Amino acid sequence: MKLVSFNAGLQIYDLLKIPFFTQVPFLKERLRSLPRELLKIDADMLFLQEVYHTKHKKFLTQALARNYPYSLHVNKGYRISMENGLTFFLKILL
């Protein structure tokens, strides 16, 4: 079984789900290329860190759904503090 842990580096600060600041250069480009590069790895399980924004989680979930039909992430909803940013993708349920 192949497990991959990757820091996606999609750190973005938002207030009430409205993004207002990111310290990560080329965030949009990074997000768009991430599914293609993750699929090349062909891991059984993907563990991503720093995927904070709900739109980013939805994008990755949809883009990886064919190969990774099972995913898990937490959305706190409206928040003041940052959530953990962890997102998991699995090919099969164990």
N, C-alpha and C positions, 0 to 999 in steps of 0.2 A: 504494500500500500504506500502510495506516494502522498506526502503531506507537504504543503507549501504555506509558509507564513510570509506576508509581504506588507510593508508599510506603504500604503497607496499615496500618502502625502497629499491628501485632499483636504487639508485643514482650511476651514473657512469660518469666519466669525459672522454670526447672524443674530438678529434681534427679532423675536417673534416670527422666525422663519424667513426674514428678509435679509439676504446676504449684504453685508456692508464693508467687509474687509477680508482680504486674503493675503497671507505672507508668502504664498507658494507661487513661484513664477510658472507661467504656462499651464495653469490649472485646467482650463478647458481642453487643451491639447492632450494633457496627461490623462484626463478622464476618457476622452474619445479613444485613445490608443490602448488603454488598459485592458479591455476585454480581449482584443486580438492577441496581445502579448501573454495574457494569462492562459488563453486557450492553447497557445504553443507549448506551454509547460506540460499540459496533459496530466495534471495531478488528480488524485482521487478526492482530495479535500483541499480547499483554499481557505486560508484564514487571513483576512485583510484588516489592517489597522488604519486609523485616520480616515474613515469614510463617515463624515459627520452629517452632511446635509441629506435630507430626505430625498431630494431629487437625484442625488448621486447614487444613493442606495437603490432607488427604483430603476435608474438607468442600468446599473450593473446587473441587477437581478434579471431584468428583461434581456439584456445582451448575452448573459451567460446561461439562460434558462434551458436551452436545448441540451447543453452538455452537463449542466449542474441544476437539475430540476428542484433540488432542495436547498433552501437558503434560510438564514436566520439573522436577524438584526433587531435592535431595539430602537424604537422611536418614542421619545419622551413626550412628544407633542410640543406645545409651546413651552419654552424654557428660558431660564436666565443663565443657568450653568450649562457647561458642555457635557454631553453624554460620552460614553466610552469610545464610540466610533468603530466598534468591532463589527465585522460582517463575515459570515461563514457561508461557504458554498460546498455542497456535497453532490457527488454523482449518484451515490446510493445511500439509503438509510442503513445504519449499522444495527 
